[in-house]
Amino acid sequence: MNWGLKIVIGLAAFIVFIVSLGIYMVSKDTDSLVDKDYYEKSLSYDEVYVKKQNLVNDNAKPVVKVGVDTLIITFKQVGNKGKLNFKRPSNGSLDKSVLFETKTATYLLPIDDYVKGSWSLEIDWVGDGKAYISSHPVFL
């Protein structure tokens, strides 16, 4: 076997490897996005920007603490109503949304049924007639 045949066999093996990787990537479809409706959300980003700006202007960022079996969220004002969005970076099927309403400045959420690990918490709420949105990394 001469060196020319070895080069041809090496190139053929490389081409087969690249083609098989391409077929695997197309058929596996593990190309998941963080948000499935990211395009629709991008169209309404002005609303999100206003909520984030309200958070900064009013210094209204809530304090999030993790207890033994409870998530404690302390707001700057009383009477808050909104939604908690829990997103699991490693597994999107575990994502959860929880509606909440508080009469006081503190909200307690039992976290017994949540999978332990790293979560991204997005708090979208209305307090004192203003809309806010805040993101927090949380380790449960």
VOVO-970486 format. One record per atom (N, C-alpha, C): atom name; x, y, z; residue in one letter. Coordinates in pm, 1 decimal, always signed. Each point is the difference from the previous one (the first is absolute). Example, Ala and Ser with C-alpha at 12.3 -4.5 7.8 and 13.67 -1.06 7.14 Angstrom:
2
+----+----------+----------+----------+----+
: at :        x :        y :        z : aa :
+----+----------+----------+----------+----+
:  N :  +1319.0 :   -569.0 :   +780.0 :  a :
: CA :    -89.0 :   +119.0 :     +0.0 :  a :
:  C :    +90.0 :   +120.0 :     +0.0 :  a :
:  N :    -35.0 :   +105.0 :    -72.0 :  s :
: CA :    +82.0 :   +119.0 :     +6.0 :  s :
:  C :    -77.0 :   +109.0 :    +73.0 :  s :
+----+----------+----------+----------+----+
END
This chain:
140
+----+----------+----------+----------+----+
: at :        x :        y :        z : aa :
+----+----------+----------+----------+----+
:  N :    +85.5 :   -116.8 :     +0.0 :  m :
: CA :    -85.5 :   +116.8 :     +0.0 :  m :
:  C :    +90.8 :   +124.0 :     +0.0 :  m :
:  N :    -18.3 :    +85.3 :   -101.4 :  n :
: CA :    +84.6 :   +118.4 :     -8.3 :  n :
:  C :    -63.0 :   +117.7 :    +75.0 :  n :
:  N :    +73.4 :   +109.3 :    +11.2 :  w :
: CA :    -43.8 :   +114.1 :    +80.3 :  w :
:  C :   -118.1 :    +72.6 :    -62.8 :  w :
:  N :    -16.4 :     -3.9 :   -130.3 :  g :
: CA :   -113.9 :    +64.2 :    -67.4 :  g :
:  C :   -131.2 :    -65.7 :    +39.3 :  g :
:  N :     -1.4 :   -132.2 :     +8.5 :  l :
: CA :   -120.7 :    -73.3 :    +40.0 :  l :
:  C :    -34.0 :    +30.1 :   +145.6 :  l :
:  N :    +99.9 :    +14.6 :    +85.7 :  k :
: CA :    -23.7 :    +32.4 :   +140.4 :  k :
:  C :    -63.6 :   +138.8 :    +14.1 :  k :
:  N :    +43.8 :    +95.7 :    -79.6 :  i :
: CA :    -59.0 :   +134.7 :     +3.7 :  i :
:  C :   -145.6 :     -5.9 :    -43.5 :  i :
:  N :    -30.3 :    -74.2 :   -105.5 :  v :
: CA :   -138.1 :    -12.2 :    -48.7 :  v :
:  C :    -87.6 :    -67.0 :   +106.2 :  v :
:  N :    +46.8 :   -103.4 :    +63.3 :  i :
: CA :    -76.0 :    -69.0 :   +104.8 :  i :
:  C :    -21.6 :    +94.5 :   +119.5 :  i :
:  N :   +103.5 :    +76.7 :    +36.8 :  g :
: CA :    -12.4 :    +96.3 :   +110.2 :  g :
:  C :   -102.3 :   +107.7 :    -30.5 :  g :
:  N :     +3.5 :    +55.5 :   -122.9 :  l :
: CA :    -97.4 :   +102.0 :    -39.0 :  l :
:  C :   -142.1 :    -58.1 :     -4.6 :  l :
:  N :    -14.4 :   -121.7 :    -50.7 :  a :
: CA :   -132.0 :    -63.2 :     -4.9 :  a :
:  C :    -54.3 :    -22.9 :   +140.7 :  a :
:  N :    +85.5 :    -43.6 :    +91.7 :  a :
: CA :    -43.7 :    -20.9 :   +138.6 :  a :
:  C :    -41.3 :   +133.0 :    +62.9 :  a :
:  N :    +74.8 :   +105.2 :    -27.9 :  f :
: CA :    -33.5 :   +132.2 :    +53.8 :  f :
:  C :   -134.2 :    +49.2 :    -55.5 :  f :
:  N :    -23.0 :    -17.4 :   -129.1 :  i :
: CA :   -126.2 :    +41.8 :    -62.0 :  i :
:  C :   -116.8 :    -79.0 :    +58.2 :  i :
:  N :    +15.9 :   -130.2 :    +17.9 :  v :
: CA :   -105.8 :    -82.0 :    +60.3 :  v :
:  C :    -27.5 :    +47.6 :   +143.1 :  v :
:  N :   +103.8 :    +32.8 :    +74.3 :  f :
: CA :    -15.9 :    +49.6 :   +137.1 :  f :
:  C :    -78.2 :   +131.2 :     +1.6 :  f :
:  N :    +35.6 :    +95.4 :    -84.1 :  i :
: CA :    -68.3 :   +129.9 :     -4.6 :  i :
:  C :   -145.8 :    -16.6 :    -43.5 :  i :
:  N :    -26.6 :    -81.0 :    -98.9 :  v :
: CA :   -137.6 :    -22.0 :    -46.7 :  v :
:  C :    -82.9 :    -67.4 :   +108.5 :  v :
:  N :    +57.2 :    -97.0 :    +69.2 :  s :
: CA :    -75.0 :    -67.5 :   +105.8 :  s :
:  C :    -29.7 :    +95.6 :   +116.3 :  s :
:  N :    +93.4 :    +89.5 :    +34.2 :  l :
: CA :    -27.5 :    +99.8 :   +103.2 :  l :
:  C :   -111.3 :    +94.9 :    -43.9 :  l :
:  N :     +0.5 :    +39.8 :   -126.5 :  g :
: CA :   -106.8 :    +87.1 :    -52.4 :  g :
:  C :   -135.4 :    -67.6 :     +8.1 :  g :
:  N :     -7.6 :   -125.6 :    -37.6 :  i :
: CA :   -126.5 :    -74.4 :     +6.6 :  i :
:  C :    -44.9 :    -14.7 :   +144.6 :  i :
:  N :    +91.7 :    -25.9 :    +90.5 :  y :
: CA :    -33.7 :    -13.9 :   +142.4 :  y :
:  C :    -56.0 :   +130.9 :    +55.2 :  y :
:  N :    +63.2 :   +113.0 :    -30.8 :  m :
: CA :    -45.4 :   +128.2 :    +52.3 :  m :
:  C :   -136.9 :    +38.4 :    -54.4 :  m :
:  N :    -26.4 :    -28.1 :   -125.8 :  v :
: CA :   -129.2 :    +34.1 :    -59.0 :  v :
:  C :   -110.5 :    -89.1 :    +55.9 :  v :
:  N :    +26.9 :   -128.2 :    +18.7 :  s :
: CA :   -104.0 :    -92.1 :    +45.8 :  s :
:  C :    -24.5 :     +7.6 :   +149.5 :  s :
:  N :    +97.2 :    +45.0 :    +79.8 :  k :
: CA :    -14.6 :     +2.0 :   +145.9 :  k :
:  C :    -82.4 :   +117.8 :    +48.7 :  k :
:  N :     +8.1 :   +115.3 :    -61.8 :  d :
: CA :    -76.0 :   +121.3 :    +32.3 :  d :
:  C :    +11.4 :    +36.0 :   +148.3 :  d :
:  N :   +121.4 :     +7.6 :    +49.8 :  t :
: CA :    +22.0 :    +45.0 :   +137.3 :  t :
:  C :    +26.5 :   +149.6 :     +2.5 :  t :
:  N :    -33.5 :    +67.4 :   -105.9 :  d :
: CA :    +25.0 :   +141.8 :    -15.7 :  d :
:  C :   -113.0 :    +79.2 :    +64.7 :  d :
:  N :    -13.9 :    -12.1 :   +130.6 :  s :
: CA :   -111.5 :    +65.4 :    +67.7 :  s :
:  C :    +37.1 :   +143.2 :    +37.3 :  s :
:  N :    -95.2 :    +89.0 :    -16.5 :  l :
: CA :    +17.8 :   +139.5 :    +36.5 :  l :
:  C :    -45.8 :    +19.9 :   +144.0 :  l :
:  N :    +40.1 :   +109.4 :    +60.7 :  v :
: CA :    -42.6 :    +28.9 :   +136.5 :  v :
:  C :   -150.5 :    +24.3 :     +1.7 :  v :
:  N :    -49.9 :    +75.8 :    -94.1 :  d :
: CA :   -142.9 :    +26.7 :    -12.5 :  d :
:  C :    -47.9 :    -48.6 :   -135.8 :  d :
:  N :   -109.4 :    -72.6 :     -0.3 :  k :
: CA :    -51.9 :    -51.3 :   -125.9 :  k :
:  C :    -60.9 :   +112.4 :    -85.2 :  k :
:  N :    -57.7 :    +99.9 :    +64.5 :  d :
: CA :    -61.6 :   +110.3 :    -72.4 :  d :
:  C :    +85.6 :   +126.1 :    +10.1 :  d :
:  N :   +129.4 :    -16.9 :    -23.6 :  y :
: CA :    +92.3 :   +111.4 :    +15.6 :  y :
:  C :    -29.4 :   +113.4 :    -96.8 :  y :
:  N :    -51.6 :    -30.1 :   -118.6 :  y :
: CA :    -27.2 :   +104.9 :    -97.9 :  y :
:  C :   -114.6 :    +88.3 :    +47.4 :  y :
:  N :   -106.6 :    -59.9 :    +50.3 :  e :
: CA :   -113.4 :    +77.2 :    +49.2 :  e :
:  C :    +41.1 :    +84.4 :   +120.5 :  e :
:  N :    +86.2 :    -56.1 :    +84.6 :  k :
: CA :    +47.0 :    +75.4 :   +116.3 :  k :
:  C :    +87.8 :   +116.8 :    -42.5 :  k :
:  N :    +75.1 :    -16.3 :   -106.5 :  s :
: CA :    +85.4 :   +109.4 :    -44.9 :  s :
:  C :    -82.1 :   +116.2 :    -55.3 :  s :
:  N :   -118.1 :    -29.0 :    -52.3 :  l :
: CA :    -85.7 :   +107.3 :    -50.7 :  l :
:  C :    -54.2 :    +87.4 :   +113.1 :  l :
:  N :    -15.4 :    -58.1 :   +118.6 :  s :
: CA :    -52.5 :    +76.3 :   +113.1 :  s :
:  C :   +109.7 :    +34.1 :   +100.9 :  s :
:  N :   +123.0 :    +11.6 :    -46.3 :  y :
: CA :   +110.2 :    +26.4 :    +92.3 :  y :
:  C :     -7.2 :   +139.9 :    +60.7 :  y :
:  N :    -69.0 :    +93.5 :    -66.3 :  d :
: CA :    -14.8 :   +134.4 :    +56.9 :  d :
:  C :    -67.6 :     -5.0 :   +136.2 :  d :
:  N :    -98.8 :    -87.4 :    +14.8 :  e :
: CA :    -68.3 :    -14.9 :   +128.6 :  e :
:  C :    +96.7 :    -53.3 :   +105.9 :  e :
:  N :    +81.0 :    -96.5 :    -37.4 :  v :
: CA :    +98.4 :    -56.6 :    +92.3 :  v :
:  C :   +101.9 :   +107.3 :    +39.2 :  v :
:  N :    +41.1 :    +79.4 :    -95.5 :  y :
: CA :    +96.8 :   +106.6 :    +28.5 :  y :
:  C :    -57.1 :   +100.8 :    +99.5 :  y :
:  N :   -125.7 :    +37.5 :    -17.1 :  v :
: CA :    -64.9 :    +94.7 :    +92.1 :  v :
:  C :     -6.8 :    -60.7 :   +139.8 :  v :
:  N :    -32.6 :   -129.5 :    +10.6 :  k :
: CA :     -6.2 :    -66.7 :   +130.6 :  k :
:  C :   +137.7 :     -1.8 :    +67.0 :  k :
:  N :   +104.4 :    -28.2 :    -77.2 :  k :
: CA :   +135.6 :     -1.0 :    +55.7 :  k :
:  C :    +43.3 :   +140.4 :    +41.0 :  k :
:  N :    -39.7 :    +99.3 :    -77.5 :  q :
: CA :    +34.2 :   +137.5 :    +33.0 :  q :
:  C :    -74.0 :    +45.4 :   +125.6 :  q :
:  N :   -125.2 :    -41.9 :    +16.9 :  n :
: CA :    -73.7 :    +29.5 :   +122.9 :  n :
:  C :    +70.0 :    -60.1 :   +120.7 :  n :
:  N :    +52.1 :   -121.2 :    -16.9 :  l :
: CA :    +72.1 :    -68.3 :   +107.6 :  l :
:  C :   +122.0 :    +80.7 :    +43.3 :  l :
:  N :    +73.4 :    +51.8 :    -95.3 :  v :
: CA :   +120.2 :    +78.0 :    +29.9 :  v :
:  C :    -36.9 :   +136.5 :    +58.4 :  v :
:  N :    -95.8 :    +67.7 :    -62.4 :  n :
: CA :    -37.1 :   +134.6 :    +44.9 :  n :
:  C :    -56.4 :     +1.1 :   +141.7 :  n :
:  N :    -81.2 :   -101.1 :    +34.2 :  d :
: CA :    -63.1 :     -4.6 :   +131.1 :  d :
:  C :    +80.7 :    -79.3 :   +102.9 :  d :
:  N :   +114.1 :    -54.5 :    -42.0 :  n :
: CA :    +82.6 :    -83.8 :    +87.8 :  n :
:  C :    -87.0 :   -106.6 :    +66.9 :  n :
:  N :    -77.0 :    -71.4 :    -81.3 :  a :
: CA :   -100.6 :    -93.7 :    +50.0 :  a :
:  C :    +39.2 :   -146.3 :    -14.8 :  a :
:  N :   +127.9 :    -28.0 :    -18.1 :  k :
: CA :    +41.6 :   -139.5 :    -18.9 :  k :
:  C :    -28.1 :    -80.7 :   +126.8 :  k :
:  N :    -77.3 :   -108.1 :    -12.5 :  p :
: CA :    -31.4 :    -80.7 :   +118.5 :  p :
:  C :   +121.3 :    -82.0 :    +44.9 :  p :
:  N :     -1.7 :    -36.6 :   +127.0 :  v :
: CA :   +105.0 :    -82.7 :    +57.9 :  v :
:  C :    -51.3 :   -143.8 :     +1.6 :  v :
:  N :    +76.2 :    -91.2 :    -58.4 :  v :
: CA :    -38.6 :   -140.8 :     -8.5 :  v :
:  C :    +94.1 :    -81.2 :    +87.7 :  v :
:  N :    -58.6 :    -74.7 :    +94.1 :  k :
: CA :    +77.4 :    -87.0 :    +88.1 :  k :
:  C :    -58.2 :   -140.5 :     -6.0 :  k :
:  N :    +87.5 :    -97.9 :     +9.1 :  v :
: CA :    -42.9 :   -139.2 :     -2.5 :  v :
:  C :    +14.5 :    -56.4 :   +140.7 :  v :
:  N :   -113.0 :    -42.9 :    +57.6 :  g :
: CA :     +1.5 :    -65.3 :   +130.5 :  g :
:  C :    +14.4 :   -149.9 :    -18.2 :  g :
:  N :    -25.9 :    -74.9 :   +104.1 :  v :
: CA :    +12.3 :   -145.6 :     -5.4 :  v :
:  C :    -99.9 :    -59.0 :    -99.4 :  v :
:  N :   -125.3 :    +39.0 :    +11.3 :  d :
: CA :   -102.9 :    -51.5 :    -90.3 :  d :
:  C :    -91.0 :   +111.4 :    -51.8 :  d :
:  N :    +46.0 :   +125.0 :     +9.0 :  t :
: CA :    -81.0 :   +114.4 :    -39.7 :  t :
:  C :    +85.1 :   +103.4 :    -72.8 :  t :
:  N :    -57.7 :    +59.0 :   -103.9 :  l :
: CA :    +61.7 :   +112.6 :    -69.0 :  l :
:  C :    -63.9 :   +126.3 :    +55.3 :  l :
:  N :    +81.4 :    +91.9 :    +47.7 :  i :
: CA :    -49.0 :   +122.8 :    +62.2 :  i :
:  C :    +33.6 :   +116.8 :    -91.3 :  i :
:  N :   -104.6 :    +70.0 :    -45.8 :  i :
: CA :    +18.1 :   +116.7 :    -85.8 :  i :
:  C :    -50.4 :   +121.1 :    +76.9 :  i :
:  N :    +86.7 :    +98.0 :    +21.9 :  t :
: CA :    -35.2 :   +121.3 :    +72.4 :  t :
:  C :     +0.6 :   +117.4 :    -97.0 :  t :
:  N :   -116.9 :    +60.8 :    -16.4 :  f :
: CA :    -16.5 :   +114.1 :    -89.8 :  f :
:  C :    +20.8 :   +129.9 :    +75.7 :  f :
:  N :    +21.0 :   +108.8 :    -71.6 :  k :
: CA :    +18.4 :   +131.4 :    +61.9 :  k :
:  C :   -133.8 :    +62.4 :    +40.1 :  k :
:  N :   -110.4 :    -40.5 :    -65.7 :  q :
: CA :   -130.7 :    +55.2 :    +31.4 :  q :
:  C :    -97.7 :   -113.5 :    +31.8 :  q :
:  N :   -113.2 :    +35.4 :    +56.5 :  v :
: CA :   -102.5 :    -99.6 :    +33.8 :  v :
:  C :   -101.4 :     -7.3 :   -113.2 :  v :
:  N :    -77.2 :   -109.3 :     -0.9 :  g :
: CA :   -105.4 :    -16.1 :   -100.3 :  g :
:  C :    +53.8 :    -24.2 :   -139.5 :  g :
:  N :    +61.8 :   -113.4 :    -20.8 :  n :
: CA :    +59.5 :    -34.4 :   -129.1 :  n :
:  C :    -77.9 :   -114.6 :    -63.4 :  n :
:  N :     -7.2 :     +1.8 :   -131.9 :  k :
: CA :    -70.8 :   -104.8 :    -73.2 :  k :
:  C :    +76.9 :    -26.0 :   -128.8 :  k :
:  N :    +23.9 :   -128.5 :    -29.0 :  g :
: CA :    +75.2 :    -29.8 :   -120.9 :  g :
:  C :    +24.2 :   -147.3 :    -21.4 :  g :
:  N :   +111.3 :    -29.3 :    -67.1 :  k :
: CA :    +31.4 :   -137.2 :    -37.3 :  k :
:  C :   +148.5 :    -26.8 :    +21.6 :  k :
:  N :    +28.7 :   -118.2 :    +54.5 :  l :
: CA :   +137.0 :    -48.0 :    +15.4 :  l :
:  C :    +26.6 :   -102.0 :   -110.0 :  l :
:  N :   +103.1 :    +20.6 :    -79.0 :  n :
: CA :    +38.1 :    -93.5 :   -105.4 :  n :
:  C :   +130.4 :    -67.2 :    +38.8 :  n :
:  N :     -6.8 :   -129.2 :    +27.9 :  f :
: CA :   +117.9 :    -78.9 :    +32.4 :  f :
:  C :    +46.1 :    -69.8 :   -126.9 :  f :
:  N :   +123.9 :    +25.4 :    -40.4 :  k :
: CA :    +55.3 :    -63.6 :   -119.2 :  k :
:  C :   +122.5 :    -80.1 :    +40.6 :  k :
:  N :     -0.6 :   -124.1 :    -43.5 :  r :
: CA :   +111.6 :    -90.2 :    +29.3 :  r :
:  C :    +91.6 :     -1.9 :   -122.1 :  r :
:  N :   +122.1 :    +54.6 :     +9.6 :  p :
: CA :    +88.5 :     +5.4 :   -116.6 :  p :
:  C :    +35.2 :   -137.2 :    -57.4 :  p :
:  N :     +9.1 :   -101.5 :    +85.0 :  s :
: CA :    +43.1 :   -130.8 :    -48.0 :  s :
:  C :   -114.0 :    -84.6 :    -55.0 :  s :
:  N :   -126.3 :    +34.8 :    +31.1 :  n :
: CA :   -113.0 :    -80.5 :    -46.3 :  n :
:  C :   -123.3 :    +88.6 :     -8.4 :  n :
:  N :    -33.6 :    +42.3 :   -120.5 :  g :
: CA :   -113.0 :    +90.0 :    -20.7 :  g :
:  C :   -134.3 :    -60.8 :    +34.7 :  g :
:  N :     -9.4 :   -131.8 :     +6.9 :  s :
: CA :   -128.9 :    -62.7 :    +32.0 :  s :
:  C :    -36.9 :    +18.1 :   +147.1 :  s :
:  N :    +94.4 :    +42.6 :    +84.3 :  l :
: CA :    -27.0 :    +22.5 :   +141.3 :  l :
:  C :    -44.8 :   +143.4 :    +29.9 :  l :
:  N :     -6.0 :    +86.2 :   -101.1 :  d :
: CA :    -39.0 :   +139.6 :    +20.3 :  d :
:  C :   -138.8 :     +8.6 :    +61.4 :  d :
:  N :    -18.4 :    +97.7 :    +90.3 :  k :
: CA :   -127.9 :    +17.8 :    +69.6 :  k :
:  C :    -33.6 :   +147.3 :     +7.9 :  k :
:  N :   -129.7 :    +29.1 :     +5.2 :  s :
: CA :    -49.3 :   +134.5 :    +24.3 :  s :
:  C :    -96.3 :     -4.2 :   +116.6 :  s :
:  N :    +12.8 :    +97.0 :    +89.7 :  v :
: CA :    -83.9 :     +6.1 :   +119.2 :  v :
:  C :    -57.7 :   +140.5 :    +10.6 :  v :
:  N :   -132.3 :     +9.8 :     +7.4 :  l :
: CA :    -64.8 :   +128.5 :    +22.9 :  l :
:  C :     +3.3 :    +29.6 :   +149.3 :  l :
:  N :    +17.2 :   +126.6 :    +35.8 :  f :
: CA :     +2.6 :    +35.7 :   +141.4 :  f :
:  C :    -69.0 :   +134.1 :    +22.3 :  f :
:  N :    -41.4 :    +18.5 :   +124.3 :  e :
: CA :    -56.9 :   +126.8 :    +43.5 :  e :
:  C :    +30.5 :    +15.1 :   +148.6 :  e :
:  N :    +49.3 :   +116.9 :    +39.9 :  t :
: CA :    +36.2 :    +21.6 :   +139.4 :  t :
:  C :    -73.0 :   +121.4 :    +55.1 :  t :
:  N :    -33.0 :     -7.1 :   +125.9 :  k :
: CA :    -55.1 :   +115.7 :    +71.7 :  k :
:  C :   +112.7 :    +72.3 :    +74.1 :  k :
:  N :   +104.3 :    -76.2 :    +34.0 :  t :
: CA :   +116.3 :    +56.6 :    +69.3 :  t :
:  C :   +114.0 :    +12.5 :   -100.5 :  t :
:  N :   +117.6 :    +31.0 :    +49.6 :  a :
: CA :   +116.3 :    +13.7 :    -87.9 :  a :
:  C :    +75.8 :   -130.7 :    -19.6 :  a :
:  N :    -42.6 :   -107.4 :    +67.4 :  t :
: CA :    +70.7 :   -127.7 :     -7.1 :  t :
:  C :    -89.1 :   -106.8 :    -60.8 :  t :
:  N :    +59.1 :    -80.3 :    -87.3 :  y :
: CA :    -70.3 :   -114.0 :    -59.5 :  y :
:  C :    +80.9 :   -125.4 :    +28.3 :  y :
:  N :    -68.3 :   -102.2 :    +49.7 :  l :
: CA :    +64.2 :   -128.3 :    +31.1 :  l :
:  C :    -50.7 :   -106.1 :    -96.4 :  l :
:  N :    +91.3 :    -73.8 :    -59.7 :  l :
: CA :    -35.4 :   -105.2 :    -94.8 :  l :
:  C :    +64.0 :   -130.9 :    +43.7 :  l :
:  N :    -80.6 :   -105.3 :    +26.8 :  p :
: CA :    +59.6 :   -130.0 :    +32.5 :  p :
:  C :    +70.4 :    -58.3 :   -123.0 :  p :
:  N :   +120.6 :    -50.9 :    +19.2 :  i :
: CA :    +79.1 :    -50.7 :   -112.7 :  i :
:  C :    +33.6 :   -147.6 :    +16.4 :  i :
:  N :    -83.7 :    -73.0 :    +71.5 :  d :
: CA :    +24.2 :   -142.9 :    +20.9 :  d :
:  C :     -2.0 :    -79.4 :   -130.0 :  d :
:  N :    -89.2 :    +36.0 :    -92.8 :  d :
: CA :    -17.0 :    -78.1 :   -122.4 :  d :
:  C :    +89.2 :    +46.7 :   -115.3 :  d :
:  N :    +88.5 :    +95.1 :    +24.6 :  y :
: CA :    +91.3 :    +46.9 :   -104.0 :  y :
:  C :   +125.6 :    -86.5 :     +0.4 :  y :
:  N :    +51.4 :    -27.2 :   -117.0 :  v :
: CA :   +123.5 :    -77.2 :    -12.8 :  v :
:  C :   +115.5 :    +85.3 :    +51.0 :  v :
:  N :    +84.4 :    -59.1 :    +79.6 :  k :
: CA :   +113.9 :    +72.2 :    +56.3 :  k :
:  C :    +98.7 :    +35.2 :   -110.5 :  k :
:  N :    +56.6 :   +119.0 :    +10.4 :  g :
: CA :    +98.6 :    +42.3 :    -97.9 :  g :
:  C :    -14.8 :   +146.5 :    -34.9 :  g :
:  N :    +60.8 :    +38.9 :   -109.6 :  s :
: CA :     +3.6 :   +139.0 :    -44.0 :  s :
:  C :   -125.6 :    +34.5 :    -79.8 :  s :
:  N :    -62.4 :   +112.6 :    +34.1 :  w :
: CA :   -119.3 :    +50.2 :    -68.0 :  w :
:  C :    +20.8 :   +147.3 :    -32.8 :  w :
:  N :    -72.2 :    +45.5 :    -99.3 :  s :
: CA :     -6.4 :   +142.2 :    -30.8 :  s :
:  C :   -141.3 :    +45.5 :    +33.1 :  s :
:  N :    -12.4 :    +93.9 :    +92.0 :  l :
: CA :   -130.1 :    +48.7 :    +44.5 :  l :
:  C :    -25.1 :   +137.1 :    -59.7 :  l :
:  N :   -112.5 :    +13.5 :    -68.0 :  e :
: CA :    -41.8 :   +128.5 :    -53.9 :  e :
:  C :   -129.1 :    +40.1 :    +70.6 :  e :
:  N :     +2.3 :   +113.6 :    +65.7 :  i :
: CA :   -116.8 :    +49.7 :    +71.7 :  i :
:  C :    -59.5 :   +113.8 :    -82.3 :  i :
:  N :   -122.9 :    -18.1 :    -43.0 :  d :
: CA :    -73.0 :   +100.3 :    -78.1 :  d :
:  C :   -121.5 :    +39.2 :    +82.6 :  d :
:  N :     -3.2 :   +124.3 :    +50.9 :  w :
: CA :   -106.6 :    +37.2 :    +92.2 :  w :
:  C :    -40.2 :   +146.1 :    -14.9 :  w :
:  N :   -113.2 :    +31.2 :    +61.7 :  v :
: CA :    -50.2 :   +136.2 :     +6.9 :  v :
:  C :    -10.9 :    +36.1 :   +147.3 :  v :
:  N :    +57.2 :   +111.9 :    +36.9 :  g :
: CA :     -6.1 :    +49.7 :   +137.1 :  g :
:  C :    -12.9 :   +150.1 :     -1.2 :  g :
:  N :    -90.3 :    +53.2 :    +77.2 :  d :
: CA :    -27.9 :   +144.5 :     +3.7 :  d :
:  C :    -37.9 :    +53.8 :   -137.8 :  d :
:  N :    -68.0 :    -80.8 :    -78.9 :  g :
: CA :    -45.0 :    +44.3 :   -131.2 :  g :
:  C :   +106.9 :     +2.7 :   -107.5 :  g :
:  N :   +121.3 :    -45.6 :    +30.4 :  k :
: CA :   +108.6 :     -3.4 :    -98.2 :  k :
:  C :    +40.0 :   -143.8 :    -26.8 :  k :
:  N :    +37.0 :    -25.5 :   -124.0 :  a :
: CA :    +42.8 :   -134.7 :    -39.9 :  a :
:  C :   +151.9 :    -10.7 :    +11.3 :  a :
:  N :    +45.5 :   -115.1 :    +50.7 :  y :
: CA :   +142.2 :    -26.7 :    +17.5 :  y :
:  C :    +32.4 :   -140.0 :    -51.2 :  y :
:  N :   +127.4 :    -19.1 :    -31.6 :  i :
: CA :    +49.5 :   -133.6 :    -32.3 :  i :
:  C :   +143.7 :     -9.5 :    +52.0 :  i :
:  N :    +30.6 :   -113.3 :    +61.7 :  s :
: CA :   +131.5 :    -18.7 :    +60.7 :  s :
:  C :    +43.9 :   -145.1 :    -17.6 :  s :
:  N :   +127.8 :    -20.2 :    -28.9 :  s :
: CA :    +54.1 :   -134.3 :    -18.0 :  s :
:  C :   +101.3 :    -30.5 :   +111.2 :  s :
:  N :     -4.7 :   -125.3 :    +46.9 :  h :
: CA :    +87.8 :    -42.8 :   +108.8 :  h :
:  C :    +47.9 :   -142.7 :    -25.7 :  h :
:  N :   +130.5 :    -25.3 :    +13.8 :  p :
: CA :    +46.2 :   -138.9 :     +0.8 :  p :
:  C :    -27.5 :    -58.3 :   +138.1 :  p :
:  N :    -57.0 :   -120.7 :     +3.9 :  v :
: CA :    -37.2 :    -61.5 :   +127.0 :  v :
:  C :    +51.0 :   -143.4 :     +1.0 :  v :
:  N :    +57.2 :    -41.5 :   +112.4 :  f :
: CA :    +41.9 :   -137.8 :    +16.1 :  f :
:  C :    -85.9 :    -61.7 :   +109.4 :  f :
:  N :    -88.8 :    -90.9 :    -40.2 :  l :
: CA :    -91.7 :    -64.0 :    +95.5 :  l :
:  C :    +59.3 :   -129.1 :    +51.3 :  l :
+----+----------+----------+----------+----+
END
